Structure formats: C-alpha cells, structure tokens
C-alpha cells in the first residue's frame, strides 16, 4: 500500500469558495440590505366601502393592503 500526501487544505477552501460564488444567489451581499424595522400592529375600524375601494386600488398598483397603508401614511405625513 502506497503512502499518499495529504491534499492541500488551502486549495480545497479555494475550490469551495469558487463553488459557493457560482450559486445563483451568490451576488447578494449579506448586510447590504437595510435591516427590518420593528412594526406596530394596529387594528383600525374602516368603512367597508372605503376598504373595498382601497383594496382595489392597491391591487391595481400591485401592492398589498399593508404596503398601501404604509405608503398612504407616509404620503399623508410628507404632505404636512
């Protein structure tokens, strides 16, 4: 039985890094995106017809109800 040399660990690490870098989602840099902000849960009472119209407009804009409410609140504050 022949004695073989141990593989070079730095080459294995380099190969692993290349493999990971080739993944489809490898371009995402961790920490580059802003952190999630803490959100407060609220439960307002809203007129049914107003809510239907609001949901329809939000859907047309491709927004969820929560995203549309956040956008509307931000615009309301900015207008003051």
N, C-alpha and C positions, 0 to 999 in steps of 0.2 A: 504494500500500500504506500502510495506516494504522499509526502507531506506538501500541502499547498499553502501559499501565502494567504494571509487574511486580506479580504477586499479592503480597498481604500475607503474609509468612512466618509471623507470629505466628498468623494465622487458620488457616493450614494446619496448624501444630503443634497448635493447639487442636482442630481437627477430627480429627486423628489420635488425640489423647488420648481424645476422646469415643468414637471408633470402638473403640479398644482397651478402654476401660472397659465397653463394651457386650458384650464377649465373655463367654460362659458361665462361663469360669474366671477372670474378672477379679476376683472377690471375694476370691480367695486373695492374702493379703499376703505377699510374699517375706520370709523371715527370721522370720515369726511362729511357724512350727512349730519344735519343738526339733531340733537337729542330730542326725544319725545318730551313734550311739555306735559305737566300734570293737568288733567282736565277735571272740571267740576260737573257732576251730574245734576241737571235741573229738570223740573217737571212742570212746565207752564201749561195753563189751560188755554187752548186756542179754538176759535170758532171753526167748526167743521168745514164750512165752505171756503174759508180763507186757507185752511190747511190743504184742502184739495187743490186749490189754485197754486199754492206754494209748491206742493209736491210735483205738480205737472210741470211748472217752470223749472224746477230743479232737475227733473228727469230730462227735459229738453236740453238743458245745459250740461248734462252728463254728470251731475253732482248727486251725492246722497243728501238726504234731508239734513243730517248733522253738518255736512260740509256747507250746504247752502245757508243754514242758520248762522254758522261761524262767519261766512262771507258777508251776509246781511248785517250782522252785528258790527263787524269791522268797518264796513262802509258807513253805517249809521254813526259810529264814533268819529270816523275821519271827516264826516260832513260837518261836525260841530266846530 
